[in-house]
């Protein structure tokens, strides 16, 4: 089974026009390097998918939260369709395995870069919409973007959530400490611990310092809940 067929299986949608899926996972670096064509990439499908995503997510929030004011719906939508949220969705679908990247971009770690994988999610959504229409696009959004909403929102907002919970019980300040940095320059891994009064609340790893801090905060929230502290 090739990578595109495997991706179809993971996303739960079989394309009538397979070329749409291939285009959706084609990064501009690959299009420029292999085809020497500025349009042979997923950017136009990403543009379409972005519009479909905003419409479908807005529709779900409008129906699911009839008493939520517009401002709150806008904030929730923003957190669900931001780059990090879509990158989480991409990782869940293992989209990185199917990406077509130029050699330079691939060797620089582009296959795991949030900006690239999140764009690919939008491009795939655009491709699903073109291939199967709005109902298939709604299904894709429901199954892969709006699934497990609370976990995704908690992860994305983990640092601010942890800060609020800590401030509710103490005046001490959280401290994020980088404890390890490994891997080649183009594809580093960072490990960060979040501490309170010298006590380690959580530890996280990421492709950059910000991502490792976010993971550390999320793990700290889980740890504190397990200990019934928050």
N, C-alpha and C positions, 0 to 999 in steps of 0.2 A: 504493500500500500504506500503510495507516495505521500509527501507532506501535505499537499492540498487536499487529498482524499481524507487524510487523518484529521485535518483541520475541519473539514465538512462534518465529520463524525463528532468532533468535540463541540462544535457550535450547534449541531442538530439541524442543519439545513443543507439540502443537496441542490446545488446550482444547476439550472438548466443550461446556462451559458457559463462554462467553466472559466472562460477568459476574464470574466468580471472578477472572480475571486483572485485569479493570478494578478490582475492589475491592482486589486485592493491591497495586496501584500508586497507590492513592488515599490521600494523606496526610490526617491529621486536619484540617489547615488548610483543605484543599479541601472536605472533608465539611461542616465548620462554615460555610464561606463560601458554598458553592453550594447545599448541600442542607439546611443548618441542622439536621443530624441527627448526634448524637454517636456513633452506631454506623455511620455511612456512611463508614468508613475501613478501613485495613488492620490495625488493632491486634489484632482477634480472630484473623485469619489469621496474624499474626506470632506470637501466643501458641501457636497450633497448630504452626506451622512450627518454632518454637524446640524444642518437644518432639520433633518428628520428626527434627530435625537432631542433637540430642544422642543419640538412639537410633541413627540410621544411622551417624554418625561413630564412636560407641563400638563398634558392631558391626564396622566395617571395621578399626579399630585392634586389636580383640580377635583377629580372624582373621589380620591381616597381621603382627602382632608377638607370636607365641605365647610368647616368652620375656621379654617386657617386663612388669615389675611394675606393679601398679595405680597407684602414685604417678606413674610416668613416663608411663603412658597418660593419666592425668588432666591432666598438664602439657601433653602434646602436643595433646590434645583442646581444651584451653583456648586454646592458641595458634592452632588452626585455625578455631575458631568465635568468636573475639573480634571486637569491632566493626571493628577495622582490617582483619582478614583478610576479613571479609564485604564490607567496602567495596571491597577489591581485586577480589573476585569480581563485585561490582556494576558496577565500572568495566569489567571484561573483557566483561560482557554488555551494557554501555551502557544499564543500567537507567534512568539519569538522564534519558534522552531520552523515556521513556514515563511518568515520574512526573506525577501530577496533584497540584499544589500550589496553595494559596491565593496570591493575587497578592502579598501581603506577604511570605510565606515564600519565594516564588520570587525576588522582587527582592532578598531578603536573602541569596541564595546557597544556599538550602536544597537545591537540586537537586544540589549537589556536597558536601553535608554528610555526613560518614561515618555519623553516627547515623541519618540518614534513609535513606540508600541501603542500609545494612546491615540495617535493619529491613525494608526492601522485599524483600531477598533471602529473609529468613525468611518473610515473608508470601507470596511467590511459591511457596516450597517448600510452605507450608501449603495453598495453592491447588492445586498439583500433586497433593498427597496426597489432597485432597478430590475432585478431578476424576478422578484415575487410579489411586489406591491406593498402597500402600507400595512396590511394585516400580518404579513410575514415579518416586516420590520418591527411591528409592535411586539410580536412574539420574541424576536431576538432581544429587544430591549428588556422585556419582562424577565426573560430567562437568564440573561447575562449581565445586565447593567443595574436593574432594579431588584435583583435578588439579594437577599441578606443586606438590606439597606442600612440597618442600624449598625451592623458590624463595620461596614465600609465608612459610614459617617464618623463612628467612634475612632477608627484608625486615622482618618484624614485630620480630624480635629483633636488628636490624642494629646498634644502638648498643652493646648488651652484647656481641655477637659481635666487633665491631671492638675494643672495649675489651680483651677477653680476648686477642685476637691481638696487639695492640700491647704489652700488658703482658708477653707471652711473650718479646719481643725487646728491650724498652727500658723504662727507668723514667720516661721523659718522659710528660707528661700531654697527652691530647687536648684540643683547644680548639675549641668551636663558635662561629663568628662570623657574626652576621647582617650581610649585606653589601648587601641591597637589600629594599625594601618598596614595592610598587606596587599600583595599583588603588584603586577606591573603598572607603570605610570598611566597607561591608557585604560586600565580596567581594575582600579583599586577597590578594596573592601575596607570599610571603616567600622570599628566597634566602639560604641559609646555606652557609658553607664549613666543613669540618672540617679542622683543621690539627694538625700535629705538629712541634714545634720550628720553627715558622714556615713549614713546607712544607705546601702545600695537598694533602690526600689525596683530597678529593672535594667536590663541590658539589651541592646539591639544592634543589628548589623545592617549596613546599607552601602549602596554604590557611591554615596557621598555623605558628608557629615550631617547634613540636614535629614536625610533619609534614615541614618542610623539613630539620630536623636528621636525622630518620630517613632521608630520601632521600639526604642527603649521606653518611651513614654507609654506606648500602647501596652507593652509587657508589664510595666509598672501598674497600670490600671487593672490588668487581669490579676496580677499578684495581690494587690490590695483588696480586690473583691474576694478572692479566694480566702484571704485572711480575715474577711469580714470587717475590714478597717474602714471601707467606704461603701 
